[in-house]
Amino acid sequence: MTSFQSTLGEESGIAEELAESQQAISIAEFFEKNKHMLGFDSGARGLVTAVKEAVDNALDAAEEAGILPDIYVEIQEEGDYYRLIVEDNGPGLTKESLPKVFGKLLYGSRFHAREQSRGQQGIGISAAVLYSQLTSGKPAKITSRTEGTSEAQYFELIVDTDDNEPEISVEETTTWDRPHGTRIELEMEANMRARQQLHNYIKHTAVVNPHARLELREPKAHFKFERATDQLPEETEEIRPHPHGVELGTVIKMLAATDSQTVSGFLQEEFTRVGKKTAESVIDAFRDRHYGREMRWRPPASHESVDLDAAVTDATANKGADATAAFAGAIEDEVADTDRIAHYELRDVVDSAADDVEDEHGTTFGDTVRENAIDAVWLELIDAVPADDDETDDPAADDAIESESRLVADLYDLADDATSTRKDDEVIQAFAVRLAGTFEDETEDDPRHRLTHETLREYVDRAAELTEEYDDVAFGDTARENVVEAIWGVMATVPDDPPLVRELEGDRDATSDLVDGMRATDIMAPPTRCLSPISDDLIQAGLEKEFDAEFYSSATRDAEVHGGDPFVVEAGIAYGGELPAEGSANVMRFANRVPLVYQRGACATTDVVKSIGWRNYGLDQPGGSGLPNGPVVIMIHVASTNVPFTSESKDAVANVPEIEDEIELAIREAARDLKSFLNKRRSMQKRRKKQNVLGTILPEMATKVAEVTGRDEPDIDDAIARIMNNVLVERELEQNGDGQAVSVVVENNSSTNKTLEITDIVSAEPAGLSDGATVVEMDGEWFIKWEADVSSGDDAVLKYEVADDASFDLDVKGVETEKLTVKQ
Ligand SMILES: Nc1ncnc2c1ncn2[C@@H]1O[C@H](COP(=O)(O)OP(=O)(O)OP(=O)(O)O)[C@@H](O)[C@H]1O
C-alpha cells in the first residue's frame, strides 16, 4: 500500500465528520450574510432600498384596497444613524400577520399570484428590518391600524435569523390618528450620499403614480407631490398562466397538482386562453411530436397497374363471392376517392366497408379479415411487394423497376415542387429514389411510415448526402428544409389518444413534447386585466410634467408572454427644449410602476437602448452604438405579473429575449415619431434659412429692377410666398360708402390641398359675411371664423363689410408657420 492510499484509508472517517457539520441554513441567516443581493450593500444604498421597499409596499397595499395612496416618508439624522419613518393610509395589517410580514423573510401575499404588483417575493420589508437590526441593533417599531378598529397595534420586533421567525419584544395596543394604515420606524447605520438617487426614486414614483400623494422630508430637503388624478389605476385581476413560455418544471408541478384527468381538461382548467378548440390544437401538436405523423401516399392513378380490388379479393377468404366483391370494390373506390391516404385512414376505410358489407350481406367481417385487407392494400400502395417477386437477374433492370416505383414517383413530385427550378430532373430523381429507399428500408419496422419531424429530416438528409456524394451535385440546407416541409405538410396527424394526466406525470419526455406543443400552437395573447400599464397618454403627461422639452412621444405595446406570465412594455421619449444638450441620453427605467435606481448597466432596458442605431432616428450616436447623445430622455416601463429581475434587489430587468424584443419595438415606435419631428424640424430650418435669404435679396433686387425699368416695385411678400410655395393670406380693403369692404384672400401656392381655419378679429361689428363664415362677439371684439378648403394652386376669398376705423387681427390655423405668409 502506498503512503497515499494509507492516508486515504485513515481518512475514511472524514466524510462522517464532515456530514456531522452539515446543517440547513435559515434563509434569514443566508441573507444576513448576503445582504448585497437584496440591495443593502452600503449605508447609502441601504437607506434608498429601505425607502423603496416600504413605499412600494404602501402603494401596493393601498391600491389593492382601493384607497388613493397617501404616503409620508421621513428621514431623521441621529449621529451616524438614520431613522426612517414611512407612513401609509393603506388597509393596515392584522395583529396575526404583522409580525410575520416584518419579521420573517419569504413571507408575503404575492409570490403565487399572477397579478401585477410591485412586491413579488415577500422579502423586501423584512430584509429592511434585518438590515436595520444588523447595523443599529435596534428593533423595528411598527404601528398598524385596520379600518373600523378604534385602536392600533404597536409592535417592536426583530428577525430571529436562526429560524427566520419574528422575535417580538414589545406588543401593545395604542391610539393613532390615522383611521387605517401602517407606520414603520427603522433605525440604521447609513448616510445620505445617495441623496440624488433617493430624490429620483421619489420623483419618478410620483411621475408614474399620478394617483398617489407622496411626501418626503429629509434633513436637507422637503418635497410634496400632490395627486394629479383621483383615478386609481384600473384594478388588476389574477390570471392563470399562459401556455406560451411556461417551463417544463412548472408544467410537471402543475400536472401533479391538477384535479383534471385528461390533458384536454388540464389545459383548459389550468391555463388562460385555452378552450376546447385550442386544447385540441395543442394536443395535435403534442401528437405530432410524441407519436409522429403518418405518411400519406397517393392512391393509384388510372394508368397505374395497381389492382387494389384484386389485392383485397386475394386476401379475403371464405366470405362468399358477392360479399367479397362488394368489400373489395368499396375499398378500391374509397381509396381512389382520396387525395392521399395514411395507414390509419386506410383502416377507417376498411372498417367502414366491412361494416357496410356486414349489414348488406349478413356476413361477418371480423378483425382478421379486416387486418388482412388493410395489409394487402397498404402493401400495394407502398409498393412493398416481396423483393423476390420483383427482382430479375439483371441489376440494371432491377434499378429501373425500383426507380419507377410508386413511392419514387410520389416523392419525386413533392421534391420537385419544393426545390428550385434550377435543380436537374435527374438530380431530383436520384434523390427521390434514395429517399424512397429509406422509407422502404424502414417498412419492416413500421409499415405505417409513421415518423417524427426529426426522423423525416434524417431521412431527407441521408438521401441528400448520398445524392451529393454519388451524383456530385449540391443539395443544400434550404432545399432539404423545403423538401422536409413539403412532405411533413402532406403527412397526417395521428388520432391516437393522448396519455392521461397521471400517465404524463411520470413521463418527462412526453411532458416535454406537450410543452413544445403548447409553445408551437397559436394561442390568443393573455388577457391584460392582470396588468396595469401606465398608458401612452399618462406616460406623455408624466414626461411633460417632469421635463421641459420640445417634443414628447410614447408607445404602449400589446401584451406578450414570457415564462407563462404576460407583460406589457411601454416607452416614452422627450426631446429638446430645456433638456441638457451635452452628454448622453437620460434613460429612465421602470418595472411595475417602480423606478429602477441601481444597476443601470446590467439592465435589459439599457442594453436594448444601446443596441438601437439611433442615427437612423436623427440622434447623434458616437461610433454608431451605445447611448445616443443629446437633449433626450428615454423612458421604459416593463409591467408584468412576474418581472424577471437580475437579482432579489429588483434593480435591473434580466435579458429575457421576448422582453428585449418588446422593449426594442416600443422604443422604436416612440422613436419613429421623434424621427419625423426631427426631419420636419430640419426641413423647416432649411426653409426658414432660404426664406430669410430671399427676404434680404429680393427687396434689393426689386429696388434695382424698379430703378432700371422705371416701374413700381413689385410686392415682395407675394413673390416670396410664390417662390417658397407658401400659403398666402392677404387682406385687401376697399372704400365702400361709410365703411370698407374687406376681402381676405387665401392663395394656396403649395402642392397639397389645405383646410384652413381663419379667424379675423375685428374691433367693429361686421356685416355682409360670405357664406360659411360665423361671427361671435366677445368683449367688444368680433371673431369672424371661416373654414376654407383650398386646393393646390387655387384661391378662396372671405368677404365682409365693416366700419372705416375698425382694426383687424388675422389668425390662421391648418398650415405650419414656416409655410405660411400672412399679410394684413
Ligand atoms: N404597508 C403595508 N400595508 C399592508 N400590507 C403590507 C404592507 N407592507 C407589506 N405588506 C404585506 O406584507 C407582505 C410582505 O411584504 P414584503 O415587502 O416582505 O414582500 P413583497 O412586497 O410581497 O415582495 P418583495 O420581496 O418583492 O418586496 C406583502 O406581500 C403584503 O401582503
The ligand as an SDF file (V2000), in Angstrom:
LIG
                    3D

 31 33  0  0  0  0  0  0  0  0999 V2000
  -47.6290   48.7820    4.3520 N   0  0  0  0  0  0  0  0  0  0  0  0
  -48.2620   47.6280    4.2120 C   0  0  0  0  0  0  0  0  0  0  0  0
  -49.6120   47.5770    4.3370 N   0  0  0  0  0  0  0  0  0  0  0  0
  -50.2780   46.4050    4.1660 C   0  0  0  0  0  0  0  0  0  0  0  0
  -49.6790   45.2330    3.8680 N   0  0  0  0  0  0  0  0  0  0  0  0
  -48.3540   45.1940    3.7470 C   0  0  0  0  0  0  0  0  0  0  0  0
  -47.5760   46.3900    3.9080 C   0  0  0  0  0  0  0  0  0  0  0  0
  -46.2840   46.0680    3.7340 N   0  0  0  0  0  0  0  0  0  0  0  0
  -46.2500   44.7490    3.4460 C   0  0  0  0  0  0  0  0  0  0  0  0
  -47.4790   44.2050    3.4650 N   0  0  0  0  0  0  0  0  0  0  0  0
  -47.8230   42.7810    3.2270 C   0  0  0  0  0  0  0  0  0  0  0  0
  -46.6830   42.0470    3.5650 O   0  0  0  0  0  0  0  0  0  0  0  0
  -46.2410   41.1970    2.5230 C   0  0  0  0  0  0  0  0  0  0  0  0
  -44.7350   41.0710    2.5510 C   0  0  0  0  0  0  0  0  0  0  0  0
  -44.1030   42.2770    2.1760 O   0  0  0  0  0  0  0  0  0  0  0  0
  -42.6170   42.2300    1.6280 P   0  0  0  0  0  0  0  0  0  0  0  0
  -42.1220   43.5910    1.3320 O   0  0  0  0  0  0  0  0  0  0  0  0
  -41.7890   41.4130    2.5710 O   0  0  0  0  0  0  0  0  0  0  0  0
  -42.7510   41.3930    0.2920 O   0  0  0  0  0  0  0  0  0  0  0  0
  -43.4790   41.7370   -1.0930 P   0  0  0  0  0  0  0  0  0  0  0  0
  -43.7520   43.1940   -1.1700 O   0  0  0  0  0  0  0  0  0  0  0  0
  -44.6630   40.8140   -1.2320 O   0  0  0  0  0  0  0  0  0  0  0  0
  -42.3790   41.2550   -2.1460 O   0  0  0  0  0  0  0  0  0  0  0  0
  -40.8760   41.8140   -2.4000 P   0  0  0  0  0  0  0  0  0  0  0  0
  -39.9770   40.9410   -1.6500 O   0  0  0  0  0  0  0  0  0  0  0  0
  -40.7580   41.6320   -3.8670 O   0  0  0  0  0  0  0  0  0  0  0  0
  -40.8700   43.2440   -1.9600 O   0  0  0  0  0  0  0  0  0  0  0  0
  -46.8060   41.8220    1.2600 C   0  0  0  0  0  0  0  0  0  0  0  0
  -46.9960   40.8340    0.2790 O   0  0  0  0  0  0  0  0  0  0  0  0
  -48.1100   42.4340    1.7720 C   0  0  0  0  0  0  0  0  0  0  0  0
  -49.1390   41.4630    1.7430 O   0  0  0  0  0  0  0  0  0  0  0  0
  1  2  1  0
  2  3  1  0
  2  7  2  0
  3  4  2  0
  4  5  1  0
  5  6  2  0
  6  7  1  0
  6 10  1  0
  7  8  1  0
  8  9  2  0
  9 10  1  0
 10 11  1  0
 11 12  1  0
 11 30  1  0
 12 13  1  0
 13 14  1  0
 13 28  1  0
 14 15  1  0
 15 16  1  0
 16 17  2  0
 16 18  1  0
 16 19  1  0
 19 20  1  0
 20 21  2  0
 20 22  1  0
 20 23  1  0
 23 24  1  0
 24 25  2  0
 24 26  1  0
 24 27  1  0
 28 29  1  0
 28 30  1  0
 30 31  1  0
M  END
$$$$
